[in-house]
Amino acid sequence: MDYPESIKALIYNQLLHFFHLQEQRLELELKEIKEFVQLHELKGVLGSLSTIHVLDCIGNHEPINHSAIVDKLNLSKASITKINKKLLALDLINRTQLNDNRKEVYFRLTSLGKKLFEMHRTLHEAEEMSFFRFLDSYSDSEHQTILKFFQGMNRYVGER
């Protein structure tokens, strides 16, 4: 089905507006995390949501090694190495080795890392439930269209 150009322009403008709103939401999430950092007098600043998501990945899958984090988050090995060094320096994670394999390093959360992990999980659970309530206003067939759209957007943005 071919839509008039004006519909495509409206969709594009809504997409740009969505990106701006998403950026503001992410900034708010980072602000809440930075407040946690200040409250607990951490040695440094987390810096990015990727750092929080690595912490979250470790918390959800500990003990977990470097390669598994790379696979689960689809980030480069270098990025994960840099982030893990920062998390180690902030005393949010620690390195361990399993008794049967002394070569491979695994990561676990420290007690402070667990507190931040739980705070992040609470934020995301609330966001997810709110989003599910939002989706309740759409039919199953519209859900399929929305899913197809976002899958296409991920490919489109990923290729750019």
C-alpha positions in Angstrom: 0.0 0.0 0.0 1.4 3.4 -1.0 0.7 6.3 1.4 0.8 10.0 0.4 4.1 11.7 1.1 2.5 13.8 3.8 1.8 10.6 5.9 5.5 9.6 5.5 6.6 13.1 6.6 4.3 12.9 9.6 5.7 9.5 10.6 9.3 10.9 10.2 8.4 13.9 12.4 6.9 11.7 15.0 10.0 9.5 14.9 12.3 12.5 15.5 10.0 13.6 18.4 10.2 10.1 19.8 14.0 10.2 19.7 14.1 13.5 21.5 11.7 12.2 24.2 13.7 9.0 24.6 16.9 11.0 25.0 15.2 13.0 27.8 14.0 9.8 29.5 17.5 8.3 29.3 19.0 11.5 30.8 16.5 11.2 33.6 17.5 7.6 34.3 21.2 8.6 34.3 20.3 11.4 36.7 18.7 8.9 39.1 21.7 6.6 38.9 24.1 9.5 39.5 22.1 10.4 42.6 22.6 6.9 43.8 26.4 7.2 43.1 26.5 10.4 45.2 24.4 9.0 48.0 26.7 6.0 48.3 29.8 8.1 47.8 31.2 6.0 45.0 34.8 6.6 43.8 33.7 7.8 40.4 30.9 8.3 37.9 29.3 5.5 35.9 29.1 7.7 32.8 26.8 5.8 30.5 23.8 3.6 30.3 26.0 0.9 28.6 27.9 0.8 31.9 24.7 0.2 33.8 23.6 -2.4 31.3 26.8 -4.3 31.7 26.3 -4.2 35.5 22.7 -5.4 34.9 23.9 -8.2 32.6 26.4 -9.4 35.3 23.7 -9.2 38.0 21.3 -11.3 35.9 23.8 -14.0 34.9 26.6 -14.1 37.5 29.0 -15.6 37.5 29.5 -14.5 33.9 32.7 -14.3 31.8 33.7 -11.5 29.4 32.7 -13.4 26.2 29.2 -14.1 27.5 28.7 -10.4 28.3 29.9 -9.5 24.8 27.4 -12.0 23.3 24.4 -10.9 25.5 24.8 -7.2 25.0 26.1 -7.2 21.4 28.9 -4.8 22.3 32.5 -5.0 21.3 35.1 -6.8 23.4 37.0 -3.6 23.8 33.9 -1.8 25.1 33.2 -4.5 27.7 36.8 -4.5 28.8 36.7 -0.7 29.3 33.4 -0.9 31.2 34.5 -3.8 33.4 37.7 -1.9 34.3 35.5 1.0 35.4 33.1 -1.2 37.3 36.0 -2.9 39.1 37.6 0.5 40.0 34.2 1.6 41.4 34.0 -1.6 43.5 30.7 -2.6 41.8 32.0 -5.9 40.5 34.8 -8.3 41.3 36.7 -10.9 39.3 36.7 -14.5 40.3 38.0 -17.8 38.8 36.3 -21.1 39.1 38.2 -23.9 40.7 38.2 -26.2 37.7 39.3 -23.5 35.2 42.0 -21.0 36.6 42.4 -19.3 33.2 38.9 -18.0 32.7 37.8 -14.9 34.6 34.2 -14.5 35.8 32.5 -11.4 37.1 30.2 -11.0 40.1 28.5 -8.1 41.7 29.8 -6.7 45.0 27.3 -5.7 47.7 27.3 -2.1 46.4 26.9 -3.4 42.9 23.9 -5.4 44.0 22.3 -2.3 45.5 22.7 -0.4 42.2 21.6 -3.5 40.2 18.4 -3.7 42.3 17.7 0.0 41.9 18.1 -0.3 38.1 15.9 -3.4 38.1 13.1 -1.6 40.0 13.3 1.3 37.5 13.1 -1.0 34.5 10.3 -3.1 36.0 8.2 0.0 36.5 8.9 1.2 33.0 8.1 -2.2 31.5 4.8 -2.4 33.3 3.9 1.1 32.2 4.8 0.2 28.6 2.7 -3.0 28.7 -0.3 -1.0 29.9 0.3 1.4 27.0 0.3 -1.5 24.6 -3.0 -2.8 26.0 -4.8 -0.1 23.9 -3.7 -1.9 20.7 -5.0 -5.1 19.2 -2.9 -8.2 18.6 -2.6 -7.5 14.9 -1.5 -3.9 15.7 1.1 -5.5 18.1 2.4 -7.5 15.1 2.7 -4.3 13.0 4.4 -2.4 15.8 6.9 -5.3 16.3 7.6 -5.5 12.6 8.1 -1.7 12.5 10.7 -1.8 15.4 12.5 -4.8 13.9 12.8 -2.8 10.7 13.9 0.3 12.6 16.6 -1.7 14.4 17.9 -2.9 11.0 17.7 0.6 9.5 19.5 2.3 12.4 22.0 -0.5 12.7 23.0 -0.2 9.1 23.5 3.5 9.3 
